[in-house]
């Protein structure tokens, strides 16, 4: 089945007139539907190329793996022309009113963070290659070539508030360009250059203090600010006559929002993020072994439930606050466990179909995309899921004990290991082979259950 045929079949079973909005992440099509009861889920699951289906946080998700981008492009060609891929239409998900606050929070974070992933993934991979070239002496630190590659790989992280401003504006249904103006205020040279100077900040009317804080690479301040912007901007749009609204709505919004943002909202979001990062670090220091095992072992379940994107906020905040993320190092171990599990299945399974599928999933997993492995292999066999959790947990425990960290926001993969070079790197050196060995051995010793399940299915 071609990608175009697959896109058409999925849309037929979802219902062309049932789609309110659609987007995609690394491996999934994400539909917002008018009525989820109209979807023929079983037929979608049976399609060749579909790895699974989930209904999470108000989104109907079709898991396709690495081909999702191509299928999405073909899907756009057959969608109604008035349907946008950026925000939901007038219809609401069927379970919208039944979601608790945590589900709503996860949905909000996912809808804001996921659209910003393409440049983040691209920059992270380039950053990994850059560290690799430097580590092996192929490029000199600080040379022209190094600085150019560093610029390419780092610009999206430094100006992260701008990326989040766009997706946050779409999520909160407000003007994207006004949101970008708020991001510009956070990154304005006066604010950035004022850091470390004699003055702690600016003063508005001698009453309101606007502190100098480095908001580059921050997450919470801009999301918080755009959320409040959506109410302020909407208020003026509704209250000011149409004839004057074009001029006075943006003027009054900026006049009110920028001081409030720089004086209250952004500092509040910044320090909230700092305290969250400090709290996570405190828990990790309290019992590194237990914390490392739990984080390394539960990563597959976070991916499965779609809540792993929420961890990106904490990971980014750790890097911004401390220069590195210990959670990122633990995620490496889980990635290697999720990649090794299908590789082990390749050697123990007697099913030709599972061998082909597991080998492909393993290669993808070692390159950082683990969802094909998770949905097509790991969740299929109970012993493989146990092996993945235990292997990732043991590896995470080792990295935590040695204080290993990830020093750049990269996509965890075999190519980006140099991004973990620094204090505690020995934890990565020991953790990866141990993770691979533990995961492989558990699958090997449980091979009879895998073979029996394959035989039963055949």
C-alpha positions as CSV (number, residue, x, y, z in Angstrom):
1,X,0.0,0.0,0.0
2,X,1.4,3.4,-1.0
3,X,1.5,6.3,1.4
4,X,-1.2,8.1,-0.6
5,X,-3.5,5.0,-0.4
6,X,-2.9,4.7,3.3
7,X,-3.8,8.4,3.9
8,X,-7.0,7.9,2.0
9,X,-8.0,4.7,3.9
10,X,-7.3,6.4,7.2
11,X,-9.4,9.4,6.3
12,X,-12.2,7.2,5.1
13,X,-12.3,5.3,8.4
14,X,-11.9,8.4,10.5
15,X,-14.6,10.3,8.5
16,X,-13.7,13.1,6.2
17,X,-16.4,15.3,7.6
18,X,-15.6,14.2,11.1
19,X,-12.1,15.9,11.2
20,X,-11.9,19.2,13.1
21,X,-8.1,19.5,13.0
22,X,-5.1,17.4,12.2
23,X,-1.4,17.6,12.8
24,X,1.4,15.2,13.4
25,X,4.5,14.6,15.6
26,X,7.5,12.3,14.9
27,X,5.5,9.1,14.5
28,X,1.8,9.9,14.9
29,X,-1.1,11.5,13.0
30,X,-3.1,13.5,15.6
31,X,-6.7,14.1,14.8
32,X,-9.2,16.3,16.7
33,X,-12.6,14.9,15.9
34,X,-16.1,16.1,16.1
35,X,-17.4,12.7,17.1
36,X,-15.0,9.9,18.0
37,X,-17.8,7.3,18.0
38,X,-18.0,7.5,14.2
39,X,-14.4,6.2,13.8
40,X,-13.9,2.6,12.7
41,X,-10.8,1.9,14.8
42,X,-10.6,-1.8,14.1
43,X,-10.3,-1.2,10.4
44,X,-7.6,1.5,10.9
45,X,-5.6,-0.9,13.1
46,X,-5.8,-3.5,10.4
47,X,-4.3,-1.3,7.7
48,X,-0.8,-2.2,6.5
49,X,1.5,0.4,7.8
50,X,-0.5,1.3,10.9
51,X,1.4,0.4,14.1
52,X,-1.4,1.2,16.5
53,X,-4.1,3.6,17.6
54,X,-4.5,5.7,20.7
55,X,-7.1,8.1,22.1
56,X,-5.2,10.4,24.4
57,X,-5.8,13.9,25.8
58,X,-8.6,14.7,23.4
59,X,-6.7,13.5,20.3
60,X,-7.3,10.5,18.1
61,X,-3.7,9.3,17.3
62,X,-2.8,7.0,14.5
63,X,0.7,5.6,15.0
64,X,2.6,5.2,11.7
65,X,6.3,5.4,12.6
66,X,8.9,7.0,10.4
67,X,6.6,7.4,7.4
68,X,4.2,9.8,9.2
69,X,5.5,12.9,7.5
70,X,4.9,11.5,4.0
71,X,1.5,10.2,4.9
72,X,0.6,13.6,6.4
73,X,1.6,15.4,3.2
74,X,-0.6,13.1,1.2
75,X,-3.4,13.5,3.7
76,X,-3.4,17.3,3.4
77,X,-4.1,17.0,-0.3
78,X,-7.4,15.2,0.3
79,X,-8.6,17.2,3.3
80,X,-11.2,19.9,2.9
81,X,-9.5,23.1,1.8
82,X,-10.9,25.1,4.7
83,X,-9.5,22.8,7.3
84,X,-6.3,24.0,9.0
85,X,-3.6,21.9,10.5
86,X,-2.7,24.4,13.2
87,X,-5.8,24.6,15.4
88,X,-9.1,23.0,16.0
89,X,-12.2,24.1,14.3
90,X,-15.5,24.8,15.9
91,X,-16.1,21.2,16.9
92,X,-14.8,19.8,20.1
93,X,-13.5,16.4,21.0
94,X,-16.2,14.1,22.2
95,X,-14.6,13.7,25.7
96,X,-13.7,17.4,26.1
97,X,-16.0,17.9,29.1
98,X,-14.9,14.8,30.9
99,X,-11.2,15.5,31.0
100,X,-9.7,16.3,34.4
101,X,-7.2,19.1,35.0
102,X,-4.2,16.9,34.5
103,X,-5.4,15.6,31.1
104,X,-6.1,19.2,30.0
105,X,-2.6,20.3,31.2
106,X,-1.0,17.4,29.3
107,X,-3.0,18.2,26.2
108,X,-2.1,21.9,26.4
109,X,1.6,21.2,26.8
110,X,1.6,18.6,24.0
111,X,-0.2,20.9,21.6
112,X,2.4,23.7,22.3
113,X,5.6,21.6,22.4
114,X,5.0,19.1,19.6
115,X,4.8,21.7,16.7
116,X,8.2,23.1,17.8
117,X,9.9,19.6,17.5
118,X,11.2,19.7,13.9
119,X,13.8,22.4,14.4
120,X,14.6,21.1,17.9
121,X,15.2,17.6,16.6
122,X,17.2,18.9,13.6
123,X,19.3,21.2,15.8
124,X,19.8,18.5,18.4
125,X,21.1,16.0,15.8
126,X,23.5,18.6,14.4
127,X,24.7,19.4,17.9
128,X,25.4,15.7,18.4
129,X,27.5,15.5,15.3
130,X,29.3,18.7,16.3
131,X,30.3,17.2,19.7
132,X,31.3,14.0,17.9
133,X,33.6,15.9,15.4
134,X,35.1,17.8,18.3
135,X,35.6,14.7,20.5
136,X,37.5,12.9,17.8
137,X,39.6,16.0,17.0
138,X,38.1,16.5,13.5
139,X,37.2,20.1,14.4
140,X,38.8,22.6,16.7
141,X,36.8,24.2,19.5
142,X,36.1,27.8,18.7
143,X,37.2,27.6,15.0
144,X,35.2,29.2,12.3
145,X,33.8,25.8,11.2
146,X,32.9,25.0,14.8
147,X,31.1,28.4,15.4
148,X,29.1,28.0,12.2
149,X,27.9,24.5,13.1
150,X,27.2,25.7,16.6
151,X,25.1,28.5,15.3
152,X,23.1,26.2,13.1
153,X,22.5,23.7,15.9
154,X,21.9,26.3,18.7
155,X,19.8,29.1,17.3
156,X,16.5,27.3,17.8
157,X,17.3,26.6,21.4
158,X,18.5,30.2,22.2
159,X,15.4,31.7,20.6
160,X,13.0,28.9,21.9
161,X,10.5,31.5,23.2
162,X,9.8,32.5,19.6
163,X,9.0,29.0,18.6
164,X,6.8,28.4,21.6
165,X,5.1,31.8,21.1
166,X,3.7,30.7,17.8
167,X,2.3,27.3,18.9
168,X,1.1,28.8,22.2
169,X,-0.9,31.5,20.3
170,X,-2.4,28.8,18.1
171,X,-3.4,26.8,21.2
172,X,-4.9,29.7,23.1
173,X,-6.5,31.1,19.9
174,X,-4.9,34.5,19.9
175,X,-2.9,36.6,17.4
176,X,0.4,34.9,16.6
177,X,2.3,38.1,15.8
178,X,1.3,39.7,19.1
179,X,2.7,36.6,20.8
180,X,5.9,36.9,18.8
181,X,6.1,40.5,20.0
182,X,6.0,39.3,23.6
183,X,8.8,36.8,22.8
184,X,10.8,39.7,21.3
185,X,10.3,41.7,24.6
186,X,11.8,38.7,26.5
187,X,14.8,38.5,24.2
188,X,15.3,42.3,23.7
189,X,19.0,43.3,23.9
190,X,18.4,45.7,26.8
191,X,17.2,42.7,28.9
192,X,19.9,40.3,27.7
193,X,22.8,42.8,27.8
194,X,21.7,44.0,31.3
195,X,22.6,40.7,32.9
196,X,25.6,41.0,35.1
197,X,25.6,44.7,35.0
198,X,25.4,47.2,37.9
199,X,21.7,47.5,37.6
200,X,19.4,44.6,38.6
201,X,16.7,45.8,36.1
202,X,14.6,48.6,34.8
203,X,12.1,50.7,36.6
204,X,8.8,51.8,35.2
205,X,7.5,55.1,36.6
206,X,9.8,54.5,39.6
207,X,7.3,52.0,40.9
208,X,7.3,48.8,38.8
209,X,10.6,46.8,38.6
210,X,11.4,44.9,35.4
211,X,14.3,42.6,36.4
212,X,17.1,41.5,34.0
213,X,16.6,37.8,33.5
214,X,18.0,35.5,30.7
215,X,14.8,34.1,29.1
216,X,16.7,32.4,26.2
217,X,15.9,28.7,26.1
218,X,13.1,29.2,28.7
219,X,9.7,27.5,28.3
220,X,7.3,28.5,31.0
221,X,7.6,32.4,30.8
222,X,6.4,32.7,27.2
223,X,3.6,30.1,27.5
224,X,2.3,31.8,30.6
225,X,2.5,35.2,29.0
226,X,0.7,34.2,25.8
227,X,-2.0,32.6,27.8
228,X,-2.7,35.9,29.6
229,X,-2.3,37.7,26.2
230,X,-5.2,35.7,24.8
231,X,-7.6,37.2,27.3
232,X,-6.3,40.8,27.1
233,X,-6.3,40.8,23.3
234,X,-9.7,39.3,23.1
235,X,-11.1,41.8,25.6
236,X,-10.0,44.8,23.4
237,X,-11.2,43.1,20.2
238,X,-14.6,42.8,21.7
239,X,-14.8,46.2,23.4
240,X,-13.3,48.5,20.9
241,X,-15.4,49.5,17.8
242,X,-14.3,47.9,14.6
243,X,-13.3,51.2,13.0
244,X,-10.7,51.8,15.8
245,X,-9.8,48.3,16.7
246,X,-7.1,47.8,14.1
247,X,-5.0,50.6,15.7
248,X,-6.0,50.7,19.3
249,X,-6.3,46.9,20.1
250,X,-2.6,46.0,19.4
251,X,-1.4,49.3,20.9
252,X,-3.3,48.9,24.2
253,X,-2.5,45.2,24.3
254,X,1.3,45.8,24.1
255,X,1.1,48.8,26.4
256,X,-0.4,46.6,29.1
257,X,1.1,43.2,28.4
258,X,4.8,44.0,28.0
259,X,5.2,45.6,31.4
260,X,3.0,43.0,33.1
261,X,5.0,40.3,31.3
262,X,8.4,41.6,32.2
263,X,7.4,42.6,35.8
264,X,5.3,39.6,36.8
265,X,4.4,36.9,34.4
266,X,7.8,36.0,32.9
267,X,9.8,36.2,36.3
268,X,7.0,34.1,37.9
269,X,7.3,31.5,35.1
270,X,11.1,31.7,35.2
271,X,11.4,31.1,38.9
272,X,8.6,28.5,38.9
273,X,10.7,26.6,36.3
274,X,13.8,27.1,38.5
275,X,12.1,25.7,41.5
276,X,10.8,22.7,39.6
277,X,14.3,21.9,38.3
278,X,15.7,22.4,41.8
279,X,13.1,20.1,43.2
280,X,13.8,17.4,40.6
281,X,17.5,17.7,41.4
282,X,16.8,17.5,45.1
283,X,14.9,14.2,44.6
284,X,17.7,12.8,42.4
285,X,20.2,13.7,45.1
286,X,18.1,12.2,47.9
287,X,18.2,8.8,46.3
288,X,20.0,8.8,43.0
289,X,19.7,5.0,42.5
290,X,15.9,4.8,43.1
291,X,15.2,8.0,41.2
292,X,17.3,6.9,38.2
293,X,15.7,3.4,38.1
294,X,12.2,4.9,38.2
295,X,12.8,7.4,35.5
296,X,14.7,4.9,33.3
297,X,12.1,2.2,33.7
298,X,9.0,4.4,33.2
299,X,10.0,6.2,30.1
300,X,8.3,3.7,27.7
301,X,5.0,4.1,29.7
302,X,5.3,7.9,29.4
303,X,5.7,7.6,25.6
304,X,2.8,5.1,25.5
305,X,0.5,7.5,27.4
306,X,1.8,10.6,25.4
307,X,2.9,12.4,28.6
308,X,6.6,12.2,27.7
309,X,6.4,15.6,26.0
310,X,5.6,17.2,29.4
311,X,9.0,16.0,30.6
312,X,10.6,18.2,27.9
313,X,9.7,21.3,29.9
314,X,11.7,19.9,32.9
315,X,14.6,18.7,30.8
316,X,14.9,22.1,29.1
317,X,14.6,23.8,32.5
318,X,17.4,21.7,33.9
319,X,19.7,22.7,31.1
320,X,18.8,26.3,31.4
321,X,19.3,26.3,35.2
322,X,22.2,23.9,35.7
323,X,23.9,23.6,32.3
324,X,22.9,19.9,31.9
325,X,20.0,17.5,32.4
326,X,20.4,14.3,34.5
327,X,17.0,13.2,33.2
328,X,18.3,13.4,29.7
329,X,21.1,10.9,30.6
330,X,18.5,8.5,32.0
331,X,16.4,8.9,28.8
332,X,19.4,7.7,26.9
333,X,19.4,4.4,28.8
334,X,15.7,3.9,28.1
335,X,16.2,4.6,24.4
336,X,18.9,2.0,24.2
337,X,16.7,-0.5,26.1
338,X,13.8,0.2,23.7
339,X,16.1,-0.2,20.7
340,X,17.8,-3.4,22.1
341,X,14.5,-5.1,22.9
342,X,13.4,-5.6,19.2
343,X,17.0,-6.5,18.3
344,X,16.8,-9.3,20.8
345,X,13.5,-10.3,19.4
346,X,15.0,-10.5,16.0
347,X,17.4,-13.2,17.2
348,X,14.9,-15.3,19.2
349,X,11.7,-15.0,17.2
350,X,11.0,-17.7,14.6
351,X,8.5,-15.5,12.7
352,X,9.9,-14.1,9.5
353,X,7.4,-11.1,9.7
354,X,8.5,-10.3,13.3
355,X,12.2,-10.6,12.4
356,X,11.8,-8.1,9.6
357,X,9.7,-5.8,11.7
358,X,11.9,-6.0,14.8
359,X,15.1,-5.4,12.9
360,X,13.7,-2.3,11.3
361,X,12.4,-1.1,14.7
362,X,15.8,-1.7,16.3
363,X,17.6,0.4,13.7
364,X,15.1,3.2,14.0
365,X,15.4,3.0,17.8
366,X,19.2,3.3,17.9
367,X,18.8,6.4,15.8
368,X,16.4,7.9,18.4
369,X,12.9,7.1,17.2
370,X,11.7,4.4,19.5
371,X,7.9,4.4,18.9
372,X,8.0,1.8,16.1
373,X,9.8,-0.5,18.5
374,X,7.4,0.3,21.3
375,X,4.2,-0.2,19.4
376,X,5.1,-3.0,17.0
377,X,7.3,-5.2,19.3
378,X,7.7,-4.1,22.9
379,X,4.0,-3.9,23.8
380,X,3.3,-7.1,21.9
381,X,5.2,-9.3,24.3
382,X,5.0,-9.1,28.0
383,X,8.5,-10.4,28.6
384,X,9.9,-7.8,26.1
385,X,8.1,-5.0,28.0
386,X,9.6,-6.2,31.3
387,X,13.0,-6.4,29.7
388,X,12.7,-2.9,28.4
389,X,11.6,-1.4,31.7
390,X,14.2,-3.3,33.8
391,X,17.1,-2.6,31.3
392,X,16.2,1.1,31.1
393,X,15.8,1.2,34.9
394,X,19.2,-0.4,35.6
395,X,20.9,1.9,33.1
396,X,19.1,5.0,34.6
397,X,20.2,4.0,38.0
398,X,23.8,3.8,36.9
399,X,23.8,7.2,35.2
400,X,22.2,8.8,38.2
401,X,24.7,7.3,40.7
402,X,27.6,8.6,38.6
403,X,25.9,12.0,38.1
404,X,25.8,11.7,34.3
405,X,24.0,14.4,32.3
406,X,23.1,15.5,28.9
407,X,24.7,18.9,28.2
408,X,22.7,19.9,25.1
409,X,19.1,19.5,24.1
410,X,19.5,16.7,21.7
411,X,17.5,13.7,20.5
412,X,18.7,10.7,22.5
413,X,20.4,8.3,20.0
414,X,23.6,6.5,19.3
415,X,24.7,9.6,17.2
416,X,24.3,12.1,20.0
417,X,26.2,10.3,22.8
418,X,29.0,13.0,22.6
419,X,26.5,15.5,24.0
420,X,26.8,13.7,27.3
421,X,30.6,14.1,27.5
422,X,31.4,15.9,30.7
423,X,31.1,15.4,34.4
424,X,29.7,11.9,35.1
425,X,30.4,10.6,31.6
426,X,31.6,7.4,33.0
427,X,28.0,6.7,33.9
428,X,27.1,6.7,30.2
429,X,30.1,4.5,29.4
430,X,29.1,1.9,31.9
431,X,25.3,2.4,31.6
432,X,24.9,1.8,27.9
433,X,26.5,-1.7,27.7
434,X,24.8,-2.7,31.0
435,X,21.4,-1.6,29.6
436,X,21.9,-3.4,26.4
437,X,23.1,-6.6,28.2
438,X,20.3,-6.7,30.8
439,X,17.6,-6.0,28.2
440,X,19.0,-8.6,25.8
441,X,19.5,-11.3,28.4
442,X,15.9,-11.0,29.8
443,X,14.5,-11.3,26.3
444,X,16.8,-14.3,25.6
445,X,15.8,-16.1,28.8
446,X,12.1,-15.4,28.0
447,X,12.4,-16.5,24.4
448,X,10.1,-19.5,24.8
449,X,7.1,-17.2,25.6
450,X,7.9,-15.1,22.5
451,X,8.2,-18.2,20.3
452,X,5.0,-19.7,21.7
453,X,3.0,-16.5,21.1
454,X,4.4,-16.3,17.5
455,X,3.4,-19.9,16.9
456,X,-0.1,-19.3,18.3
457,X,-0.6,-16.2,16.1
458,X,0.6,-18.1,13.0
